[in-house]
């Protein structure tokens, strides 16, 4: 497996024109269906929306809500511990995990998702995380993340994931804007992964506790630094 440092250099060397070419060939137009912002119905039951959000993106979202309402939300109102690796304890999730996911409501939908007459929208669109800005695309580099499920189309290093907007015409300007965000996301994901690796120290959370490791170190489930 290629080292994360080597993959980071590859990400930094990605040419946005090449990424834009791939996006143009695949084609995409957001239909505002809301599928990428809401829970998924599976045979095992509802699968909550899970989108990775970086620590600085959490703070940006807090600021966006504050600007809109005049009251900054708590960290826990914007992000939740990534569920992978956690177990269900008597008082809720517990254990040790890596990174944060956007907060979801009781239905498993993103708390920032809004819908009117069947048309979806993001309540914090300008400050939405990179993974949301670049959906349904990802780049095939070790250490980068991709939405749940396998890619349904690929063009070179660009992967496309299930979305009803795929295959639609996209302007060159829109493709280049999306390509630039996709490159930024790849770089950020690898920088984050390296920082998590370098700052990680094993934790032994007590029953009912959650420890989240991100690029800034270990945090409690409410985002409070543990050191």
Phi, psi and omega per residue, in radians:
X1 nan 2.392 3.126
X2 -1.173 2.476 3.139
X3 -1.162 2.702 3.126
X4 -1.081 -0.639 3.135
X5 -1.109 -0.717 3.114
X6 -1.163 -0.691 3.116
X7 -1.170 -0.602 3.087
X8 -1.094 -0.723 3.100
X9 -1.129 -0.672 3.077
X10 -1.085 -0.728 3.140
X11 -1.112 -0.741 -3.139
X12 -1.157 -0.451 -3.117
X13 -1.568 -0.065 3.141
X14 -1.040 2.416 3.117
X15 -1.661 2.135 -3.090
X16 -1.102 -0.540 3.103
X17 -1.099 -0.685 3.114
X18 -1.166 -0.734 3.093
X19 -1.115 -0.721 3.132
X20 -1.116 -0.669 3.088
X21 -1.022 -0.786 -3.122
X22 -1.130 -0.749 3.137
X23 -1.110 -0.693 3.094
X24 -1.088 -0.753 -3.105
X25 -1.155 -0.678 3.118
X26 -1.250 -0.789 -3.138
X27 1.479 2.461 3.124
X28 -2.905 2.422 2.959
X29 -2.555 2.219 3.130
X30 -1.169 2.226 3.132
X31 -1.702 -0.011 3.140
X32 1.016 0.676 3.133
X33 -1.366 -0.386 3.115
X34 1.496 -0.007 -3.077
X35 -1.087 -0.555 -3.102
X36 -1.457 -0.037 -3.103
X37 -2.021 -0.069 -3.024
X38 -2.160 3.002 -3.105
X39 -1.214 2.833 3.124
X40 -2.012 2.340 3.088
X41 -1.457 2.150 3.119
X42 -2.196 2.991 3.125
X43 -1.079 -0.512 -3.138
X44 -1.481 -0.064 -3.116
X45 2.077 -3.105 -3.112
X46 -1.091 2.330 3.085
X47 -1.852 1.969 -3.072
X48 -1.058 2.616 3.031
X49 -1.040 2.295 -3.113
X50 -2.365 1.907 3.138
X51 -2.281 2.186 -3.123
X52 -1.138 2.391 3.102
X53 -2.334 2.284 -3.126
X54 -1.371 2.751 -3.127
X55 -0.932 -0.760 -3.133
X56 -1.219 -0.480 3.072
X57 -1.230 -0.603 3.061
X58 -1.058 -0.806 -3.127
X59 -1.150 -0.627 3.083
X60 -1.102 -0.695 3.115
X61 -1.176 -0.679 3.066
X62 -1.038 -0.760 3.129
X63 -1.139 -0.650 3.141
X64 -1.140 -0.727 3.120
X65 -1.170 -0.720 3.130
X66 -1.052 -0.747 -3.140
X67 -1.112 -0.586 -3.098
X68 -1.389 -0.710 -3.010
X69 -1.883 -0.305 -3.079
X70 1.457 0.128 -3.142
X71 -2.457 2.018 -3.098
X72 -1.273 2.249 3.132
X73 -1.307 2.788 3.048
X74 -1.258 2.771 3.104
X75 -0.910 -0.775 -3.079
X76 -1.149 -0.301 3.103
X77 -1.451 -0.209 -3.101
X78 -1.920 -0.686 -3.051
X79 -2.338 2.710 3.079
X80 -2.264 2.726 3.081
X81 -1.028 2.404 3.056
X82 -0.970 2.212 -3.012
X83 -1.210 -0.367 -3.054
X84 -1.176 2.212 -3.136
X85 1.739 -0.274 3.121
X86 -1.541 2.749 3.086
X87 -2.114 2.805 3.126
X88 -1.511 1.942 3.087
X89 -1.690 3.094 -3.119
X90 -1.090 -0.424 -3.126
X91 -1.955 0.276 -3.134
X92 2.068 -2.930 -3.118
X93 -1.045 2.540 3.099
X94 -2.639 2.747 3.111
X95 2.142 -2.739 -3.018
X96 -2.165 2.306 -3.118
X97 -2.527 3.094 -3.112
X98 -2.160 2.307 3.048
X99 1.313 3.062 -3.080
X100 -2.099 2.717 3.029
X101 -2.147 2.697 3.082
X102 -1.045 2.511 3.124
X103 -1.098 2.498 3.087
X104 -2.092 2.756 3.108
X105 -1.557 -3.007 -3.073
X106 -1.098 -0.394 3.129
X107 -1.539 -0.160 -3.096
X108 1.604 0.176 3.109
X109 -1.603 2.674 3.067
X110 -0.999 2.371 -3.094
X111 -1.179 -0.270 -3.134
X112 -1.668 0.006 -3.129
X113 -1.370 2.331 3.105
X114 -2.198 2.556 -3.137
X115 -2.486 2.375 3.089
X116 -2.458 2.137 -3.130
X117 0.956 0.681 3.078
X118 1.386 0.071 3.133
X119 -1.878 2.153 -3.075
X120 -1.554 2.739 3.097
X121 -2.702 2.772 3.095
X122 -1.771 2.209 -3.125
X123 -1.258 -0.225 3.131
X124 -2.270 0.740 -2.964
X125 -0.936 -0.746 -3.097
X126 -1.142 -0.533 -3.076
X127 -1.910 0.299 -3.102
X128 -1.128 2.615 3.138
X129 -1.091 2.768 -3.115
X130 -1.032 -0.607 -3.108
X131 -1.153 -0.522 3.087
X132 -1.362 -0.705 -3.121
X133 -1.092 -0.547 -3.048
X134 -1.761 -0.066 3.130
X135 -1.071 2.419 0.215
X136 -1.762 0.528 -3.064
X137 -1.859 2.705 2.982
X138 -2.610 2.929 3.089
X139 -1.950 2.531 -3.049
X140 -1.530 1.318 3.038
X141 -2.202 2.458 3.066
X142 -1.044 2.374 3.109
X143 1.665 -0.174 3.064
X144 -1.691 2.721 -3.097
X145 -1.730 2.865 3.062
X146 -2.477 2.682 3.106
X147 -1.018 2.853 3.139
X148 -1.054 2.501 3.134
X149 1.651 2.768 -3.141
X150 -1.323 2.754 3.070
X151 -1.142 2.494 3.114
X152 -1.789 -0.171 3.088
X153 -2.734 2.644 3.124
X154 -2.506 2.478 3.012
X155 -2.382 1.791 -3.075
X156 1.082 -2.161 -3.088
X157 -1.528 -0.119 -3.088
X158 -1.595 2.250 3.086
X159 -1.915 2.511 3.057
X160 -2.047 2.377 -3.089
X161 -1.967 2.848 -2.964
X162 -0.879 2.187 -3.141
X163 -2.936 2.351 -3.103
X164 -1.240 -0.198 3.128
X165 -1.480 -0.124 3.127
X166 -1.154 2.602 3.093
X167 1.509 -0.028 3.121
X168 -1.604 2.729 -3.133
X169 -1.114 2.481 3.073
X170 -2.348 2.400 -3.130
X171 -1.252 2.783 3.122
X172 -1.102 -0.718 3.138
X173 -1.056 -0.752 3.136
X174 -1.173 -0.682 3.122
X175 -1.122 -0.702 3.137
X176 -1.203 -0.667 3.100
X177 -1.123 -0.753 3.116
X178 -1.161 -0.684 3.133
X179 -1.109 -0.720 3.128
X180 -1.108 -0.715 3.113
X181 -1.190 -0.628 3.141
X182 -1.149 -0.728 3.076
X183 -1.119 -0.795 3.123
X184 -1.009 -0.745 3.137
X185 -1.100 -0.759 3.133
X186 -1.048 -0.775 3.119
X187 -1.108 -0.810 -3.103
X188 -1.108 -0.716 3.141
X189 -1.094 -0.720 -3.135
X190 -1.270 -0.666 3.052
X191 -1.074 -0.717 3.125
X192 -1.136 -0.789 -3.125
X193 -1.073 -0.707 3.128
X194 -1.165 -0.739 3.137
X195 -1.150 -0.687 3.089
X196 -1.077 -0.789 3.117
X197 -1.044 -0.756 -3.039
X198 -1.324 -0.451 -3.116
X199 -1.734 -0.112 -3.028
X200 -1.179 2.301 2.968
X201 -2.319 2.215 -3.099
X202 -0.931 2.445 3.125
X203 -2.064 2.779 3.100
X204 -2.240 1.298 -3.105
X205 -1.075 2.491 3.097
X206 -1.356 2.964 -3.133
X207 -0.997 2.303 3.128
X208 1.511 -0.057 -3.121
X209 -1.815 2.668 3.060
X210 -2.189 2.357 3.030
X211 -2.061 2.217 -3.139
X212 -1.979 2.210 3.098
X213 -1.755 2.084 3.028
X214 -2.233 -2.964 -3.041
X215 -1.169 -0.250 -3.130
X216 -1.719 -0.001 -3.119
X217 1.997 -2.883 -3.095
X218 -1.464 2.436 3.117
X219 -2.325 2.718 2.990
X220 -1.310 2.977 -3.086
X221 -1.089 -0.314 3.113
X222 -1.676 0.155 3.104
X223 1.570 -0.005 3.135
X224 -1.303 2.201 3.089
X225 -1.034 2.455 -3.124
X226 -1.550 -0.149 3.087
X227 -2.330 nan nan
